[in-house]
Amino acid sequence: MYTFQLKQRDWSKILSAFHILIGLILVYDLTHVREEGKKDWIFSTVYVIAALFLFVGGVLNRRIIRTISKHLNVLLFQSILIISGAIYFWSKGASLVSVSHAILAGAIVLFWIYLKKREDGEKILVSEKSIILPGLSGDRIVEWTQLANVIKKHDLLTFDFKNNKLLQVQVINADHIDEDEFNQFCQRQLAVQ
């Protein structure tokens, strides 16, 4: 059995822009806060501090938020802030703003789940029986009978399907796998099928 790790995207730039965007949303929310008492000041203060934290974290992400796990923690923090904003605006009678905040919080949680699944990297497993490809909702099992050819050349792994689809992925940390041995293994598996 052969295991290949896929080259991952660098999410840090996208996530830093996302943190800044959520900070801007928090600042915009402050314009809709009605000053009716102590609760509003507490809410406003928490939102201002959180917005400043997100701005600084977004701008200085290489120094402050270095790893993807720290970005994931910030995403959870953002979803909690947005949910608290949804609750606050619901209590003030701004149901449209509240619903939009709830939808945004749900989208942040879904993005968090997506990144959490890919935190350790995606792997392709090639065995005598089948090939397991990573997918968005779950792994996809590809039988050898569905393939016309499989080739590894340098850091590219290519799957040529019989239905004229082609999948080409860039792999990393595959130096320990001999290309000729792997390609011969694949040709033997394809010949058997």
KABEL-V881020 format. One record per residue. RES is the residue in three letters. SS is DSSP state (H for helix, E for strand, L for the rest). PHI is phi in whole degrees, -180 to 180 (none if undefined). BURIAL is 1 if it has 9 or more other ideal C-beta (glycine too) atoms within 8 Angstrom, else 0. Layout:
# KABEL-V881020
res;ss;phi;burial
RES;SS;PHI;BURIAL
RES;SS;PHI;BURIAL
This chain:
# KABEL-V881020
res;ss;phi;burial
MET;L;none;0
TYR;E;-115;1
THR;E;-124;0
PHE;E;-119;1
GLN;E;-99;1
LEU;E;-79;1
LYS;L;-70;0
GLN;L;-94;0
ARG;L;-72;0
ASP;L;-90;0
TRP;L;-83;1
SER;H;-63;1
LYS;H;-69;0
ILE;H;-65;0
LEU;H;-68;1
SER;H;-66;1
ALA;H;-65;1
PHE;H;-65;1
HIS;H;-63;1
ILE;H;-65;1
LEU;H;-62;0
ILE;H;-65;1
GLY;H;-60;1
LEU;H;-65;1
ILE;H;-64;1
LEU;H;-64;1
VAL;H;-64;1
TYR;H;-63;0
ASP;H;-61;1
LEU;H;-64;1
THR;L;-72;0
HIS;L;-100;1
VAL;L;-79;1
ARG;L;-91;0
GLU;L;-85;0
GLU;L;-116;0
GLY;L;160;0
LYS;H;-65;0
LYS;H;-58;0
ASP;H;-66;1
TRP;H;-70;1
ILE;H;-65;0
PHE;H;-60;1
SER;H;-64;1
THR;H;-65;0
VAL;H;-62;1
TYR;H;-66;1
VAL;H;-65;1
ILE;H;-63;0
ALA;H;-64;1
ALA;H;-63;1
LEU;H;-62;1
PHE;H;-60;1
LEU;H;-68;1
PHE;H;-62;1
VAL;H;-64;1
GLY;H;-64;1
GLY;H;-71;1
VAL;H;-76;0
LEU;L;-105;0
ASN;H;-65;1
ARG;H;-70;0
ARG;H;-96;0
ILE;H;-95;0
ILE;L;-109;1
ARG;L;-86;0
THR;L;-110;0
ILE;H;-67;1
SER;H;-67;0
LYS;H;-70;1
HIS;H;-62;1
LEU;H;-65;1
ASN;H;-64;0
VAL;H;-66;1
LEU;H;-63;1
LEU;H;-64;1
PHE;H;-60;1
GLN;H;-64;1
SER;H;-65;1
ILE;H;-65;0
LEU;H;-62;1
ILE;H;-68;1
ILE;H;-65;1
SER;H;-64;1
GLY;H;-64;1
ALA;H;-63;1
ILE;H;-65;1
TYR;H;-60;1
PHE;H;-69;1
TRP;H;-65;1
SER;H;-68;0
LYS;L;-91;0
GLY;L;89;0
ALA;L;-93;1
SER;H;-68;0
LEU;H;-65;0
VAL;H;-65;1
SER;H;-63;1
VAL;H;-65;1
SER;H;-65;0
HIS;H;-67;1
ALA;H;-64;1
ILE;H;-65;0
LEU;H;-63;1
ALA;H;-63;1
GLY;H;-64;0
ALA;H;-65;0
ILE;H;-64;1
VAL;H;-65;1
LEU;H;-64;0
PHE;H;-64;1
TRP;H;-62;1
ILE;H;-61;0
TYR;H;-59;1
LEU;H;-70;1
LYS;H;-65;0
LYS;H;-64;0
ARG;L;-101;1
GLU;L;-63;1
ASP;L;-88;0
GLY;L;98;0
GLU;L;-99;0
LYS;E;-127;1
ILE;E;-110;1
LEU;E;-108;1
VAL;E;-116;1
SER;L;-128;1
GLU;L;-67;0
LYS;L;-85;0
SER;E;-160;0
ILE;E;-123;1
ILE;E;-107;1
LEU;E;-106;1
PRO;L;-73;1
GLY;L;-137;0
LEU;L;-69;0
SER;L;-97;0
GLY;L;176;0
ASP;L;-76;0
ARG;E;-110;0
ILE;E;-97;0
VAL;E;-112;1
GLU;E;-80;1
TRP;H;-64;1
THR;H;-69;0
GLN;H;-85;0
LEU;E;-108;1
ALA;E;-97;0
ASN;E;-162;1
VAL;E;-137;1
ILE;E;-138;1
LYS;E;-115;1
LYS;E;-133;0
HIS;L;56;0
ASP;L;-109;0
LEU;E;-112;1
LEU;E;-116;1
THR;E;-117;1
PHE;E;-115;1
ASP;E;-106;1
PHE;E;-85;1
LYS;L;-70;0
ASN;L;-91;0
ASN;L;68;0
LYS;L;-92;0
LEU;E;-129;0
LEU;E;-122;0
GLN;E;-129;0
VAL;E;-128;1
GLN;E;-95;1
VAL;E;-112;1
ILE;E;-127;0
ASN;L;55;0
ALA;L;-112;1
ASP;L;-68;0
HIS;L;-76;0
ILE;L;-97;1
ASP;L;-73;0
GLU;H;-61;1
ASP;H;-63;0
GLU;H;-63;0
PHE;H;-65;1
ASN;H;-63;1
GLN;H;-67;0
PHE;H;-58;1
CYS;H;-64;1
GLN;H;-63;0
ARG;H;-65;0
GLN;H;-65;1
LEU;H;-70;1
ALA;H;-69;0
VAL;H;-66;0
GLN;L;-79;0
